[in-house]
Amino acid sequence: MAKPIRVKLILERRQAGDSMHAIASTYHIAKQSMVDVCKVADSLQITYDKVKNKPEHEVYRLLFPGK
């Protein structure tokens, strides 16, 4: 089974100004996963501030309800 994408971490680091490349390499996240999370978060206008108090699995379901 594949590891779930750490969407809160991606949103947090992105809000802090880290580049997608830096986040992917530092936290060992596939670049395509980074692109997917950022694209969906942008389209839904979801930022780290909006989800920081939610559990990881809830944030994942917000972004990827079909998975």
N, C-alpha and C positions, 0 to 999 in steps of 0.2 A: 504494500500500500504506500502511495506517495505521501510525503510530508505535506500537511496543509501549508498554504502560503501565510506568512506572518504579516497580515494586512495592517494591523495596528502599528507595527514596527515601521513598515514602509511609509505609512502616512505620517508618523511622528518624525522620522528622519527627513522626509521630503519637506515637511513644514519647517524643519530646522535649517533648511537650505542645502542639504546634501544632494549631490547629483544622483541620478538613477544609477550611473556606473559605480559610484562610490558605495552606495547602499548595497548593490548587487555583489560587489566584490568583498566588502567588509563582512556582510552577514551571510554570504554563500547562498544567494537567492538567484535563480535563473533570470537572465535579462528579459526573457519573454514574460515571465511572471510579473516582473516589475512593470513592463509595458501594459500588461493586462490590468493590473491593479490601478495604475495611474489613469488609464483611459476610462475605466468604469467609474472610479472615484470622481474624476473630473465631470463626467457626463451626469452623475447623480448629485454633484456638488457636495460631496462628502469630504470633510476635512478631519484632521486629527482632533481638533477642538470639539467637533460635534460627536465624536465617538470615544473620547479618551476614558470615559467612565463606564463604558460597556465592556462586557467580556469579549475576548478574542473571537469566540465562535459566533457571537451575535453580529459582530462587525463583518466577519466573513460571509455570513448569510445575507447581510444587507447588500454586499457587493456581488455575490454569486448565489442568488437564491435557488438556482437549479442544481447546485452541486451538493 
